[in-house]
């Protein structure tokens, strides 16, 4: 009899958890799970209890015998685990709301994983993520950590470079790109291939092959015509520059609009935030509706309403990777992993988001054709931003944080930046124990 698996979910009170549970229950024959541990903190306990109830009902519906546990004790959940899914949000949604409002008040793009908001998120999150990785080294050294805690690329790199824990990072953006391209081409897995490469939330489709034919320009033309099936739900509809995309011969992910059209985006955000509404406020309203649905005692499946949340397919990807590792399938997925020369021009030891072969030994990235020089320069700049941000987050170093933000192309500079950074650090101080509050005074404003 095959060993039953133990899966731990850190941040189980996430609204995405029902999708994860659905994916696990669908794979009981290929990936038998004996124990599912749902872990969360007291601040999110009310959500975790609702998720626990829904999880039990979903398992009962299909006759699953797996043991389901709900706990705040991370050590109990991690002990001898086979897979650990990390999906926590440090500071909960309230911190994201605060960060995005601060950015907007200082006239900067307000988005959870980009710019100054992404920096603040990383500073709160990376120390906690490393704590989990270090605990895994002791409690479940053979387990795989699947990280979809944002900012996923930076969190994954921090763990890969500072821990021996086996780690793969996930994001739903490449999944949306693959699904969208398949829909446009009416393709199935047997006659379709897409290669994606770059950094988390900074990726491009480098190849789109259908029935042995290059379909990149066809898909680009469809997107330019307004038939964009690759955009996630949490990104508002927008129009790419035809002159820019047709000349590239590669398709950028939706988040690259923050870089290719930052002034346009900022102008729209300023107008929107004049009404004190940002994406985090929208997410909060969606989550309130979702959890009202989740607590219905007659609900025993993932509800349709979850699609509104914008991050669908994160959890489905986690289940696919667990299955690929457990069964050594060798399927190709798009993940955050060590570069190891896949993208020429980036450090071998850095985390990149690339198409990779998934085996029991982990993710093995496919080599990527050389990026055009302008794109490579953006990648190199953003990788430097990420590495300086990780250093700042780990050391509590304000000056390094300022250096990181100064080179980020979607962040303001000079006194404007120092004031925004000081404000961000002060308002997050209670969640940034690695920073000394007196060090904030070095900043202007």
Secondary structure by P-SEA (a helix, b strand, c coil): ccbbbbbbbccccccaaaaaaaaaaaccccccccbbbbbbcccaaaaaaaaaaaaaaaaaaacccbbbbbccccccccccccbbbbbcccccaaaaaaaaaaaaaacccccccccaaaaaaaaacaaaaaaaaaaaacccccbbbbccccaaaaaaaaaaacccccbbbbbaaaaaaaaaaaaaaccccccbbbbbbcccccccccccccccccaaaaaaaaaaaccccccccccccccccaaaaaaacccccccccccccaaaaaaaaaaaacccccaaaaaaaaaaaaaaaaacccccccccccccccccaaaaaaaaaaaaaaaccbbbbbbbccccccccccccccccccbbbbccccccccccccccaaaaaaaaaaaaaaaaaaaaaaaccaaaaaaaaaacccccccaaaaaaaaaaaaaaccccccccccccccccc
